[in-house]
Amino acid sequence: MNRLVKATAILAASTAMVLAGCGSNADEKSEIKVKASDYNKVKYEDLKDGGTLTFALGAVPEQMNPFQANADAETTGIWRWYNAQVALYDDNAEWYPNPAYVTNYKEEVKDGKTVVTYDLNDKAVFNDGTPIDWKVWEATWKAQNGSNEEYQVSEPDGYVDIESLTRGENDFQVVVTYKSTFPWWKKTFESLLHPKVAADPKLYNEGYINNPHPEWGTGPYKLEAFDSKGGTVSVVPNEKWWGQPGKLDRVLMRALDPQAEITAFKNGELDIAAVGNKERLDQTKDMKDLARYNSTSTGETLLQINSKRPHMDDKNVRTAIFQAISRPTLLDIRFQGMGWSEPPLGSLTMKPSQKGYENNVGEYGNFDLEHAKKLLDEAGWKLEDGKTYRTKDGEELSVLIPSFSTSATLKALYDGIQSMLKNAGVKMVVDQRKPADFQRTMKDRDFDLVLSGLRQSNPFGMADVGQIYFSDSALSKTGLGSKEIDEKIRKSLDASTADEAIKLGNEAEKAALDQVGWLPLSVGPTMVATKKGLANQGAMGYTIVPKELIGWAKDAK
């Protein structure tokens, strides 16, 4: 599952090291091996009892249902602390089910269809006492599978591929049968919805707005406090949890802008912070008693054009805007002072380090200022003598881009884009907004051009090709798509093997990107600093550990 995130969240977490090949610049010849995950791995019995973990969020979002279309990465991050964690991933990004919810599973192919049988933990319950049995899985599937358009679903992929979900030998066994062989079945049921939410579209869409519903949560921690306006969330141990108790007395999440976050970290108010840009590295380089970690990134940065805005419906204009932007120059700005570089990203579905990755960005991704000017001329946008910006029918060609941070790195990127577009005769207006405005801005598509990020919750990137590029995608903010591209995507999702799915998915992505609405920029690994002794948290990559394993090591000084 992909989630939209503010660009600052990706820029803070990402470093400049290359995923594929780990290249270097002229000043640094050593080859750096980036780990799949990098953190202080400590066994449960070696964790202290008690303690607090405090970390920052970009914002406390209004929408707290991560399954709903307007949810973002912050929603998912908070949700995982007080709701079911069904899917876990080891240090090699290999999926395994959380035994607190699934005690055993079996995958088979019957009559050309993937069939997965899950044995459920009969001790598992929601906080209101509702058993987490096969009916919960059925309710989650029915809400997510797109059969009822009243549900504004973030990602029907995977769920729409299920033919049936039935009770097994008892209430705590569920049999999931897919319509055909489906190689991406592990991406479904990462978490579960309470049946009351799944049964009511209005509750599904609106019930979690500024209301996190702790009574419908479950897990080792329960929600203690939630203040979206004040920007704080806290969880404490859940007395109704049936598994190993959470080791922490409290987890406190605070909404802070990037500079406030790094200041709070330096002052000892936070226990962990992303430090993946030059500003943050410079500000923390002299701090003592820190542990530093690097891993592959699960995120990527991109630009999106809203084709539904005035003048942006013209493909020539969109192409000109992207061709006026030099992606290598933007990456130089992004990674200035870091000592590392990476080539511009060619896909939003797969990372360069993954088998099957292809550069699916067409010619529009290549910087070509003269061609950009020619396209704008052909579109009727003329640059009159003595004028800085192009006009048509007396109107100036202007592009609105929102910014949700005053980060120096982000400002430098916006200045770079603004200068590049100015060279083509296009005016770029930067509209400074609050971090908390991000979710609403994306929902309302209140922009012409936006710099943002995508963050994956699992390593099955090509399985999300539909989530990104379907014509009715809630994740895409471009307003682009077509029935023909939808058919290409569907062929990929219906493929019988992962290799075939990736091949067809690359073809679909090439066709989608050729509409010129998405401009992939960069990936970069993740760089994180923590106080010494923090266990099972760091630069996690795709690794997901059960929340009860997060805490402070006994042997920490």
N, C-alpha and C positions, 0 to 999 in steps of 0.2 A: 504494500500500500504506500503510495506517495502522499506527501502532505506539503502544501504550500507553506513556506516560511519567509519571514522578512530576510532581505539580503544580508542584514547585519548578523543574523544568526549563523549563516553559512560562512560569512567572511571572518567572523571571530573564531570559528571552529577550524577552518581550513588553513593549512600551511601551503607553501608553494612547491612542495616536493611532488615529483611526477609519479603517477600510479604505474604507468606502463614503462618499464625500463629505467625509471628513476634517473632521469637525465640531470645534467649539471651545467652551470654556466662557466664562462672562461675563468672565473676566479675560484672555482671550487670543482676539483676533478674527482673527488671521492664519490663513490656510488652508495647511496643510502638505501637500505632495505626497509621498506615500510611494512610493519606487521599488520595482520588482519585485525588484531586487537592488542591493546597494550594497557595493562592495569595491574594493580596489586592484588594478586589472586590469593585469597585466604579461605581456608575451610571454615565451615560453620562453627565447629567446636573451638576454633582459635580466635573467635570474635569476642570482644567484650560485651557484657550485658549493659545496655544503656548508652547514653550519649545522644547528641543531636546532630543532624545533618542539615546544613543550610546552604541553599544555592539559589541562583537568580533565574528568573524567567524574563523573556522580552515583554510579556504582558500576561495578565490573567484574562483569557478570552471570554466573550459572552456565551458562545455556543460550547457547551460542555459534553455534547454527545459526539464522540469521534467518528461514528458511523454516518453522521449527517453531512450533507454536501458542503456546508459552510464552516466546518471544523478545520482547524489547522494543526500544525505540529505541536503547539503549546497545549492544545486540547488533549492530544494523545499522551503527551508527557505527564500531564497531571492525572489523567484517567488511569494510567497504569499503576499509580500508587494506591488506589483504593478500589480497583475493579479486577476482574479475572484476567490473569496472565496465562492463557492456555498455551501459546506458542513460545518456546524458548529456543535460543541458538547458542551453540558452543563456540569455542575460540576459532574454529575453522568455518564458521558461518553455517554449520550443519543444524538443521531443524530437529528438535525433539519436543515431545509434549510434556507439559508440567504435570508430574504425578499427583499433584494436589487436585487436579481436575480430570486427568486422563491416565488411567493406570496401565493401559495396554492398547495397542492398535494393530490392525492388519490391513495391508494394501493388496488388492487382487485385481486382475482383469477378467471379467466375466462377460461373455458374449460381446466382446469388443468394447466394454465399458469399464472404467475405473470404479472400483468399489472399495470404500474404506470403512472398516468397522472399528468403532471406538468403544472401549470399556471405560465407563465413567466412575469416578470416585463417589461412592454413595454417601460420603460424609459431607460433600460439598453443598453449601447453601449460600443464598444471598443473605444480607444482614437482616432482612425482614422475615427470614425463616423459609422462604421459597426454595425447594430443593433444585439443585442444578442437574436436572435429569435430561432425558432425550427431548422433552418438550421445549426446553430452553434452546437447544440447538435448532429444533424445528422453527421456533419463533424467530430466532436470529436469521435463519436462512430465508424465511418468507418475507421478512422486512427488507432484506438486502437484495433479493433476486430480481428486482425491477418489474415484477408482475403487477404491482400496484403503483402507478405513477404519482400517487399522493405522497409517497415516501420520497423525500429529496435525499437520494442516496449518494454518498461520496464515491463508492466503488462497488458496482454490481459484479465486476469481473470475478470469476470463480464461483460466486453464488448463482449467477445466471446459468452457469454450466452444469449445475446439479439437476438431475432428472427427478430424483426422489430422496427424501430423508425420512426414515422409518424407525420405529421402535424395534430393537433387537430381541434378545431372549428375555429381557426384563426392562424396567424403566431406566436402568443405568447402563444400557447399551444402545448405541445409535449406529445405524447403517446408512452411509451416504453413498448414493449411486449417481455417477456423472453420466451425461448424455452420450459420451464417447470416452475414449482414452483421454485423460486430462493430466498432463505432466506437472501442472502447477497446483495440485490440490493442497499442498502444504501452506499455501498463502491464505487459505480461508480459515475462519474461526480463530483468529489471533486473540480475540476476546469475545465476550458474550453479552447479549442484551437481556435485561430483565424482561420477562414475558409481557408485563403490563405496558412497557414502552414499545415493544415490538408489535403489540396488537392495536396500537392507536397511532395513526399517521400524524395527527396534530401533536400528540405527546412526543412522538419521535422527532418531529421537526422543531417544536417550540418549547417542549417541556423542560429541556435542559438549559434554556437561555437564562443565564445568571442564576441557575439553580442546579447544583451538581448532584442532588438526590443521593445522599449517603446511604439511605435505607435500601437502595437498590444496588449498592456496591457489595464487594466481597473481597476477601484476601487477608493477608497478615496485618494490614493497616486499614484504619477507617478514617474518614474525614473528620477532622476536629473543627476546623474553621475555614470559611471561604468568603473572601471579600474582593469582588472584582473591581470595585471602585478604589479601594485602598491598595489593591494589588498584592494581597497575601493569601496563601493557602497553607494549611498545615494538616498533617496526618499523625495519628498516634496508634499504638498497637490495638489490634481488634480482638476483643475477648471472645468473639464468635468464630474465630479462625480455628480450623481443625488441624492445621499442619504445624511445622516448626515455627515457633513464635518469631516475629520480627525482633531484631536485636536492638533497634534504636528506640529511645523514649519518644522522640519526636522528629519529624521531617518538616522543615519550614522552607517554603518557596516564596521568594519575593520578586515582584515585578520591578525591574530596574533598567534604565537606559544603559547603553554600553559603557559610558564613562563612569556612571554611578556604580555599575557592577564591578569594574576593575578597581575603583577606589575602595569599595566595600571589601573586596578580596584582599587588597593591600593592608587594610585596617584590621584584618582578622575576623570580619563579620560574616564572610562566606568561606566555605570549606573546599570549594571547587570552582574553577572558572575556565572557560575556553580562552586560549592565548595565541590563537593562530593568525595574528597579523603583527606587523612591525610595531605598532603603537603598544599593543598589549605585551609583547615580548620585552620591549624597552622598559615598560613600567614595572615589570615583575622580575627582571633579570637579576636584581640584587636581593630579592627576598630570600630569607633563610627558611630552612625546614619545609621545603617544598619537594614534592615528587612530580616529575614531568613525564608525560606519555604522548606517544604518537601512534596513529593507526590509519588504516584506509578510511576514507570518508564515505558516508552513506548519502551525502548531499551533493548538489550541484547548483551553480548559479546560471541564470538565463535572463534574457530580455523577452518580453511578450508585447506584441502590438494588439490593441483592441480594434479589430476590423469593423466594429459597429459604430465607431466614433466618426464624426465628420472628416472626410478626406481619406480616412484610413481604409475605406472599402476598396480603394484603388490599389491593385496589386503592384503596379509600377511605383506608386508612392511608398508602399511598404518595402519593396525591394531596394529602392533608393536609400531609404533610411538605414537599412541594415548594411548596404554596401558602402555607405559613407562612414560606417563605424569600423575601425581597425581593432579586431579582437586581440591580436598579439600585443598591441599597444595598451589595451585595457588590462591585459594580464600582467604586463610590465608594471603598470601602476599598482595593480592589486598586490603584487609580490615584491614591490620595491623594498630593498633593504633586507629581504629574507634570504637571498643567496640562491634561490631556486627558481626554476621555470617549468612550464608545461605547455604543450600545444593546445590550441583552442579545442574545446570539446565538440565531438561530432554526433552525439546522441543524448537523448534524455531518458532512454530506457536501460542502457547498459553502460558500465564503466569501462575505460580502456584496459583495465586489468582483467576483465572477464572474457572468457572464451566466447567467440561469436560477435564481439564488439566490431562495429563498422562505423566509418565516418559517413553519416547519412545526411550531412548538411551539404546542400548544393552550392552552385556558384554564388548565390546571394550571400553566402557566408564569407566570401572573399572580399577584402577591402578593394574597392575600385571607385574612387571618387569621380573620375571623369564619366564613367558609365552611370553613376548615380545622378550626376547633373543632367545627362542626356535623357534619362528616364523622367526626371522631373519636368524637363522642357517638353517632352512628348505628352506628359499628363496635363500640360497647360499652365504649369507653375513657372512663371518667368522671373528672371532676375534683372530688374531694370537698372540702367546705369546709375551709379551712385548709391544704390540701395544695398543693404546688408542681407535682407531676407526676401525670399520669393513671394510673389503675390499672384492671385488669380481672381478676376472679377472684383478687384479692389480689396480682397481679403488676404491677410498675411498668413503664410504657412507656418503654423505654430503647433508644437507638440508638448502636451502636459505630461510630466512624469512626477509621481509622488515620492517623497523621501520620508522615511520613518525613523531617522536617526541623524545625529550631528557628528557621527564618527568621522574622523579625519580621513580614513581610508575610503569610506563611502563618498564623502564630499569630493575627494580627488577623482574618483570614478565618474561622478556626475559632471564634474568640471571637464573631464576628458571627453565624455560623450557630447556634452554641450558644445565644446570647441569643434569636434569633428562634424557635427550636424551644421554648425554655423558655416563651415567651409563649403557645405553643399547648398547653403542658402536657406536652411531650415532653423527656425527659432525653437529652442527647447526651454520650457519654463519649468523650474523645479518648485514644486509645492510642498513645503515642509509641513508634515503632519505628526501627530502623536503616535508612539508605538502601538497604543491600544486601538488606533484607527485602522490598522492593517486588515483585520478580518472583515470589517465592514466595507473597506475600499475594494477588496477583492470580490466580495459578494455583489456589490453594486457596479463593479467594473468601472469605477470612477477614475479613469486615466486614459491617455492615448498610448503611452509607453510605460512599462513598469519593469524595474529590476527586482527580481525576487529569487527565491531558491526553491528547490524540491528536496525533500528528505524522504528516503525510503525506510520502511520499517522491516524489510526483509530483503534478501539478496536475489529474489526472483524478478529482476528488473523487467525482462521482456514480457512477463505476465501482466504488467501494468500498461502495455502499449495502448489498450483501449481506454484505460482510465485517463490517459493523457490526451489521446487524439480522437476518440469517438466524437461524432458531431454533436452529441448531447452531453459531452463531458462537463462535469461540474468543476474539475480541476483546471482545465484549460480556460483561460480568460480571453482568448483570441476571438471567439465567435466564429471560428472557422471549422470546416469539416464537410464531408459529403457522403452520400450513400455508397459511392464507389470505394472510398477509403474505408468506410465502416465494414464493407465486405472483405477487404484485404485484411483488416484487423481480425475479423471473425475467423477467417481461415487460419490465421496464426493461433488464435485461442482454441481452435478446434483441432490443432495438430496432435498427432499421436505420440510424438517424442519431443523432448526439449530442443534437440538440434533442428528439427523441422520447424518448430515454433519460432525459434530464433531467426532462421532463414526467412521465413514468411513475415515475421515481425519487422525485420530490417527493411523489407520491401515496402511494408505498410508505412513505416516511419519515413522513409524517403519520400513517399507520395504525400504524406501529411506535411512534412517540413517544406516541401515544394510550394505549399500554399503561402508561405512566407508570413508566419505569425510568431514563430518561436525562434530565438537565436541562442543556442547553447553557448555558454562561455567557458566555465572551468569546473574542475572537481577539487583536487587537492586533498591530502589527508587531513586528519583531525589532530589538533594539538591541545592538550589539556594539562593544567596544573592543579594539584590538590595539596592540602595539608598532609604531611607525613602521617601514615597510619590509617588513612581512609582506605577501606578494603572493598574490592569488587566494584569499584567505580573508577573511571578514567577515560582513556580514548578507546571506546568500546567497539568501534566498527559496527559490524552486524551482531556482535555478541549481545544476548539478552539473558541476564541472570534473574532468578526469582528474587523478589524484593527482600525476602527474609535473609538473604545472603549479604546484603549491604549493611556495613557498619564500620566499627573501628577495631583494628587488630589489637590483640592482647599485648603483643610484644612491641608495640609502637612506643617510642620514647617521647 
